[in-house]
Amino acid sequence: MRRSLSTILFALLPLALGSLTLTACGADSGPDSTGQNTDVETDAGDETDVEPEPEPADWEAPAEVRVSLTPARQAYAVDSRITPAATVYDGLNRRISPPVRWLVTPAELVEKDGDEDRWFLRGEGPVTFKACVDLDDGEAVCGSRIAMVDSGPPTITLESPLPGAQLLASEHPTIEVSGQVSDPNPIVSVHVNGKEVDLDAEGRFSETFEPQLGLNAVYVTAFDGLHEREGYAEANFIWAPAYHPTDADGAVTLEEGLILNLGQNFFDDGQPLEVLSEAQVATNDLADILYLVLRHIDLTSQLPDPVVDSSALTLRILDVAVNEPRVEIDVTDEGLQLFAQIPNLVATTAGGLELNDQSLSLDGELSASLAIFAEISVAKTSAEAPFEVELERFELALEQATPNFVSPEVNAVFELADSALRTSLESIILESVNLSFIDTLPELLLDVFTSLEGAISQQSFELDLGMGEPVALDFSGQISQLAPVYREGLDGIVRAHLSTGVEPLFANSPGVPLLSAPSSALPYFQSSRLQIGLNTALVNGIFHSLWNAGLLTMDISEMIPAPFNTLVQAAQIDGKLPPLVAPPQNGEPYDLMIYLGQLEIEMTWPDRVDRFGARISVGANMGLSGGEIGITLAEEPDIHMWLIESSMGEPQLTADMLEELMYDQLWPEIEGAFGEGLSFAVPAPDLGALGEFSPALADLQLTLQQSQPLATRQGFLMVDANFRGELWLP
């Protein structure tokens, strides 16, 4: 820290004072009070240039006493032992050895060490060691040196804010940082978060601090100009506009834990199915999947065999093939609107027709084109209510039918408008397609929506820092609302419930800090396929639950390195505040920041108890992979440690040593637990039941792929994704 010129001069003042020596007062010549010889003055009224003869003097008498201290220090700790020494000089600057009398003041700050000329320093403050040589006539000749006793830097009592406080922004728009600084020696400077402040006569200070959302740190430094280390005090606290309360058992329920948007492009992006090769295709929306359903639907199995069996007509449909259908899906105010066209449906037939005493063969094919229009309502009104997927309207029209039987006569008969053969075949085709779609569409869409909820219905995380009991966190998500928005998509809200089953350690906590006010407008992107919004309150709720279950309360005795591990009697770490996630604010190249503070470490030794504070911040990125949203922590965190107090003044281990210990041993455990243990299964569609509608689609593999970098919007961590299916065709 840069110090002012006055600070430096004040720091040098004890050195200047310590170099002073004293001489007998009233001497006409000899050393002055600074230890330097004075010049003999001349008579101001003498008009000649001849110096007068000096008056007779005893040059062998004591004239100067110089005092030194062993060991030589700028400042001494309490209980240090110090040995003063006096060197006496005569008027000719020769060393002489007369008896020396010692006077040490103030007497209450020192204790004589037996019969020797050594003293123990028992209190803080300036101690004067004065050595005098008594003269037979005249005043004694004395010299002195001041020892500054300063066993530590100034003591700072930080009264507000208190470490571990969780403050409400509306009640504390600004934070008053107040406290008191004490030290037996004068205080040179006091700073609050780097800003110099004044002390009153009692050593008290007060300064206003402008907090920011999330974890805040206020720190106070004080310097007395003597001790090489500044006094330091810090308090970490959380400042939030609101707190979400927890249940009596510590569980957390968030009505908007996640938000979900199935955009228009999720249902239909207006692009045709992607053909990767002759044997492989890729789907990018639900319309592509319905295309494959139509393309490979097993209509033949829907028909009886034979479909007609009478004395005049025997008809079998051996196979029904759907070629190159087209599917369009739009989001409406009520749900979905579907239009499908089958330009070429080919039915392979067999059988016979008795006409005018003639037996005609029905072997051959019938080609037809069909159009389908359907309206499906989609809704979910509460977390407990089921999904409602209803086929509200279904229209199927046979646009044209072209016979291609082996018998020209049968072809001619089919072309007759009132032909029984034509009527039978058309009704059979329409009925089979109609029955297939009436069953398939609602079930297929119901599978899509229920699978979204099934992916998040019950998850469990187990985090283990390796130095305490593992904590298992149960997470349950239920879609409490699913509502269509015309031409935009379906918006869903997920209620999330978090619990650990562990008695909460911090029952008085106000709850989970909310870093942004709730908003009625949901922060979706435009024109996306699938969006998942992870409420930052949900992430902080997870951290709060783990903290409340004791994840950050652990015995770290085994972390203490040799040779100190044989001396330490106990070493405990306690998290006074829950970990907190917040958006980056200072241009950090991360999706979010994770803060841990205030952590406190208490170490018990045979002769002392030391207590340290710690604050950790680390950047993190979130991404979608393998159907899960995972957190990746930055390799190097920022760890700051400070000494809170030591019963012996100086701790056994320094803050720097403990900081290295945190980097080398504790941080890898935290990184492993939080980085590997926290991953969220996302609400993604599962169409594994497609094989029931069309066996050829049983092997359709659906994956989610993140399409944009994660963004923080209105308190939500938004992940934008595409879903993609790949299928090897039979």
BAZABA-612839 format. One record per residue (C-alpha): x, y, z; residue in three letters. Coordinates in steps of 0.2 Angstrom, whole numbers, plus 5000, padded with zeros to 4 digits. Layout:
BEGIN
XYZALA
...
***
This chain:
BEGIN
500050005000MET
500750174995ARG
501050285011ARG
501050475012SER
502550575017LEU
501850605034SER
501650425037THR
503450385032ILE
504050525044LEU
503050465058PHE
503750295055ALA
505450355057LEU
505150465072LEU
505550325085PRO
507250295076LEU
507650485079ALA
507050485097LEU
508050325100GLY
509650405094SER
509550545107LEU
510850555122THR
510750675136LEU
512150775145THR
512150875161ALA
511251035159CYS
512051205161GLY
513851145155ALA
514751285146ASP
515551155134SER
515550975129GLY
514150875120PRO
512450945118ASP
510850855120SER
511050775103THR
512750705107GLY
513750835097GLN
515150945104ASN
514651135105THR
515751275100ASP
516451395113VAL
515551555112GLU
516451725110THR
516151885120ASP
514951985109ALA
515752155116GLY
517552115112ASP
518152215097GLU
519752105095THR
519851945084ASP
520851855098VAL
519851715106GLU
519951725125PRO
520751585135GLU
519551445140PRO
519051435158GLU
519951295167PRO
518951135166ALA
519150955171ASP
519350865154TRP
519450695163GLU
517750705171ALA
516150615163PRO
515450725149ALA
514350605138GLU
513350445141VAL
512850345126ARG
511550215128VAL
511250055116SER
509949915117LEU
510249735113THR
509449665103PRO
509249825092ALA
507449835085ARG
506349965078GLN
504949895089ALA
504949755102TYR
503649625106ALA
502849605123VAL
503849485134ASP
505449515124SER
507049525135ARG
508149675132ILE
509849725138THR
510349905139PRO
512249965139ALA
512950125143ALA
514650195136THR
515350345145VAL
516550475138TYR
517550615145ASP
517750785138GLY
519150725126LEU
517950595119ASN
518850455128ARG
517950305135ARG
517950295154ILE
517150175166SER
516350265181PRO
514850185190PRO
513250205180VAL
511450215188ARG
509950155178TRP
508250225178LEU
506950135167VAL
505150215165THR
503750185165PRO
504150055178ALA
502449955176GLU
503049905158LEU
504649825163VAL
505249685175GLU
507049665181LYS
507849505176ASP
508649445192GLY
510249535197ASP
510749575179GLU
510549735170ASP
509149655159ARG
507349685158TRP
505749595152PHE
504549705142LEU
502849675149ARG
501749805141GLY
501549905125GLU
502150085123GLY
503750185124PRO
505050125137VAL
506450245141THR
508150165147PHE
509150305155LYS
510950285161ALA
511650425173CYS
513450455180VAL
513350555196ASP
514550695199LEU
515350755215ASP
514850925211ASP
513550975199GLY
512150895189GLU
512250705184ALA
512750665166VAL
511450555158CYS
511050475142GLY
509450375136SER
508650275123ARG
506850235120ILE
506250065116ALA
504550055107MET
503549905113VAL
502349855100ASP
501949665099SER
500749675085GLY
499849795073PRO
498349895079PRO
496849795085THR
495249825074ILE
493549795081THR
492349785066LEU
490549815074GLU
489549835058SER
489249745047PRO
489449585056LEU
490249435048PRO
489049315040GLY
487649445040ALA
486249415027GLN
485449595024LEU
483949645014LEU
484249785002ALA
482649885006SER
483149895024GLU
484949925021HIS
485150035005PRO
486850075011THR
488049995023ILE
488750085038GLU
490550015041VAL
490950065059SER
492050005073GLY
493550045084GLN
495450045082VAL
496550025097SER
498450025100ASP
499550085114PRO
500550185101ASN
499850325090PRO
498850265074ILE
499550335058VAL
498250285046SER
496550195045VAL
495750145028HIS
494050065024VAL
494049965008ASN
495550075003GLY
494850245008LYS
495650335022GLU
494550375036VAL
494750485052ASP
494650425070LEU
493850515084ASP
494650535101ALA
494150355106GLU
494850275091GLY
493150255083ARG
492750265064PHE
491250265053SER
491150255034GLU
489650225021THR
489850075010PHE
488950054993GLU
488549864992PRO
488249764977GLN
487049614974LEU
487749454981GLY
489249424992LEU
490149584998ASN
491749605008ALA
492149755019VAL
493949765026TYR
494849895037VAL
496649915039THR
497650015052ALA
499450065053PHE
500450125068ASP
502050165059GLY
503050035070LEU
502449855066HIS
502849795049GLU
501049725047ARG
499549825046GLU
498049785057GLY
496649695047TYR
494849655049ALA
493649595036GLU
491749545036ALA
490849455022ASN
488949475020PHE
487649445008ILE
486549595001TRP
484949544991ALA
483349624987PRO
482349474993ALA
482649305001TYR
481549144997HIS
481149065014PRO
481548885017THR
480348755025ASP
480548705044ALA
481648555038ASP
482748665027GLY
481948605011ALA
481748734997VAL
480248744985THR
480348864970LEU
478748894960GLU
479848954945GLU
481348844947GLY
481548814929LEU
480648884913ILE
480448794897LEU
480048854880ASN
479648734865LEU
479748864851GLY
478948864834GLN
480548794827ASN
480448644839PHE
478848594831PHE
479248644813ASP
480748744806ASP
480048744789GLY
481548644782GLN
481348474774PRO
482048314782LEU
483948314781GLU
484548164771VAL
486348114776LEU
486447964765SER
485347834756GLU
485247744772ALA
485347884785GLN
484248034789VAL
484248174802ALA
482748254810THR
482848434817ASN
481048464823ASP
479448374827LEU
478748394809ALA
480248284803ASP
479748154816ILE
477948154810LEU
478548134792TYR
479547984797LEU
477947914806VAL
476947934791LEU
478347874780ARG
478547714790HIS
476847684798ILE
476247514797ASP
474547544790LEU
474447364784THR
474347294801SER
472747404804GLN
471747314791LEU
470847144793PRO
471347004781ASP
470446994770PRO
469647164771VAL
468147114761VAL
467546934759ASP
465846904750SER
465146804736SER
465446944724ALA
467047024731LEU
468546964739THR
469847094743LEU
471547084752ARG
472747224754ILE
474447154755LEU
475447314759ASP
475147494761VAL
476647614757ALA
476647794760VAL
477947894749ASN
478548064752GLU
477348144764PRO
477348324769ARG
477048384786VAL
476748564793GLU
476448604811ILE
476048774818ASP
475748834836VAL
474048904840THR
473248984854ASP
472548814860GLU
473948704855GLY
474548634838LEU
473848634821GLN
474448504809LEU
474248494790PHE
474948334781ALA
474848284763GLN
475248104757ILE
475448134738PRO
475747954734ASN
474947814745LEU
475147644736VAL
474047494742ALA
474547324734THR
472947224732THR
472447044728ALA
470746954727GLY
469346934714GLY
467747024708LEU
466246934701GLU
465447044688LEU
464146984675ASN
464646804677ASP
466446854675GLN
467846824688SER
469046974687LEU
470746984696SER
471047114709LEU
472847094709ASP
473847254707GLY
474047424715GLU
472947574719LEU
473847744721SER
472947884731ALA
473348054737SER
472748114754LEU
472648274764ALA
472548284783ILE
472048424794PHE
472148414813ALA
471948524828GLU
472648474845ILE
472448554861SER
473848554874VAL
473748614892ALA
474348574910LYS
473648684923THR
474548634939SER
475948534945ALA
474848394951GLU
473748394935ALA
474048274920PRO
474548344903PHE
472948364893GLU
473248324874VAL
471648314865GLU
471248294846LEU
469948424844GLU
469748414825ARG
470248294812PHE
469848294794GLU
470448174781LEU
470148194763ALA
470548074748LEU
471048194735GLU
471248064721GLN
471347884718ALA
472147794702THR
471947614699PRO
473347504692ASN
472647324692PHE
473247194681VAL
471447184674SER
470947324662PRO
469147284666GLU
469347304685VAL
470247474681ASN
468747524671ALA
467547474684VAL
468447574697PHE
468347724687GLU
466447724688LEU
465947854701ALA
464647744709ASP
465747584709SER
465547484724ALA
467447434722LEU
467947614722ARG
466847654737THR
467547504747SER
469347534743LEU
469247724747GLU
468347694763SER
469647564768ILE
471047674765ILE
470247824774LEU
469747714789GLU
471547644791SER
472347814790VAL
471047894801ASN
471247764814LEU
473147764814SER
473147954816PHE
471847974829ILE
472747854840ASP
474547904835THR
474448094836LEU
473848114854PRO
474947974861GLU
476448034851LEU
476248214858LEU
475848154875LEU
477448054875ASP
478448214870VAL
477748314885PHE
477748184898THR
479548144894SER
479948324897LEU
479348314915GLU
480048134917GLY
481748194914ALA
481748304929ILE
480448214940SER
481748144952GLN
483648174953GLN
484948154966SER
486648234969PHE
487948174981GLU
489348294985LEU
490848234996ASP
492248355000LEU
493248205008GLY
493348285025MET
491548265032GLY
489948175029GLU
489348165011PRO
487748265008VAL
486448194996ALA
485248324988LEU
483648264981ASP
482848374967PHE
481148354960SER
480348454946GLY
478548454940GLN
477848554926ILE
476548674934SER
476048764918GLN
476148724900LEU
475348854889ALA
475348894870PRO
475749064863VAL
475149084845TYR
476549064832ARG
477949074846GLU
477848904855GLY
477348824871LEU
477948904888ASP
478148794903GLY
478548834921ILE
479348694932VAL
479148694951ARG
480648634959ALA
480848554976HIS
482548534985LEU
482848435001SER
484248345010THR
483448255024GLY
484648325036VAL
484248435051GLU
484748615046PRO
486248695054LEU
485648875051PHE
483848875055ALA
483949065057ASN
484449095040SER
483249215030PRO
483249095016GLY
483949084998VAL
484549254992PRO
483649314976LEU
484749424966LEU
483449494955SER
481649534957ALA
480349414949PRO
479649464932SER
478049424924SER
478949414907ALA
479849254904LEU
481649294896PRO
481549184881TYR
482649204865PHE
481749234848GLN
481449094836SER
482248954845SER
481948764845ARG
482148724864LEU
482548834878GLN
482848794896ILE
483048934909GLY
483848884925LEU
483349004939ASN
484949074948THR
483849054964ALA
483748864960LEU
485648854959VAL
485848964975ASN
484448854983GLY
485548704979ILE
487048784987PHE
485948845002HIS
485348665005SER
487048595004LEU
487748725016TRP
486248705028ASN
486548515028ALA
488348545034GLY
489348525018LEU
490548665023LEU
490748615041THR
492148495042MET
493648435051ASP
495248485042ILE
496548415054SER
497248295041GLU
497548435029MET
498848515041ILE
500648475034PRO
502148415043ALA
502848455056PRO
501348555062PHE
500148405060ASN
500948325075THR
500548485086LEU
498848535080VAL
497448475092GLN
495948525081ALA
495648605065ALA
493848655060GLN
493148745045ILE
491448825045ASP
490548915032GLY
489649065039LYS
488749105023LEU
488048985009PRO
488948984993PRO
488249104980LEU
488149114961VAL
487949274952ALA
488249344935PRO
489949414931PRO
490049604934GLN
491849654930ASN
492149584913GLY
492649414919GLU
492649284904PRO
491449164912TYR
489549124912ASP
489449154930LEU
490449174946MET
490349064962ILE
490749144979TYR
491149054995LEU
491249165011GLY
491449195025GLN
492349035029LEU
493149025046GLU
494548915051ILE
494948885069GLU
496548795074MET
496848735092THR
498748715097TRP
499448665114PRO
499848855118ASP
498548955107ARG
496948955097VAL
497049035080ASP
495549095070ARG
495649145051PHE
494449205038GLY
494349155020ALA
493449215005ARG
493449114988ILE
492849164971SER
492949064955VAL
492249084938GLY
491148944930ALA
490448904914ASN
488848804910MET
488548694895GLY
487448564888LEU
488148394885SER
487448224885GLY
485748284890GLY
486348374906GLU
486848554910ILE
488548544919GLY
489548664928ILE
491448684924THR
492448774937LEU
493948884932ALA
495648804936GLU
496248934947GLU
495149014960PRO
495449184970ASP
495749134988ILE
495949275001HIS
496349235019MET
496649345034TRP
496949325053LEU
495449355064ILE
496249325080GLU
497549225089SER
497549205108SER
499449225108MET
499549375097GLY
500449285083GLU
499749125075PRO
500648965073GLN
500348965054LEU
500249125044THR
498849175033ALA
499949145018ASP
500348975023MET
498548925025LEU
498149005009GLU
499348885000GLU
498548745010LEU
496848795003MET
497548804985TYR
498448634987ASP
497248524997GLN
495548595000LEU
495148674983TRP
495448514973PRO
494048434984GLU
492848584982ILE
493148584963GLU
492848394962GLY
491348394972ALA
490448554964PHE
491148524947GLY
490748344945GLU
489348324957GLY
488248464950LEU
487448424934SER
485648444929PHE
484648324918ALA
483748434906VAL
481848414902PRO
482148344884ALA
480948244874PRO
481048054874ASP
480247964859LEU
480747794863GLY
478947734861ALA
478947774842LEU
479347594839GLY
477547554844GLU
476847664830PHE
478147614817SER
479447474820PRO
480647564808ALA
480747714820LEU
481247614836ALA
483047654834ASP
482847844831LEU
484147924842GLN
483748094849LEU
485148214856THR
485148394862LEU
486448514856GLN
486748684863GLN
486548814849SER
487048974858GLN
488249024872PRO
487349034889LEU
486549194893ALA
485949274909THR
484249354908ARG
483149414921GLN
483849304934GLY
483849144923PHE
485349054915LEU
484649024898MET
485248874888VAL
484648874869ASP
484648704861ALA
484248604846ASN
483648434847PHE
484248314833ARG
483748144829GLY
484748024818GLU
483947864810LEU
484647724800TRP
483347674788LEU
482847484785PRO
***
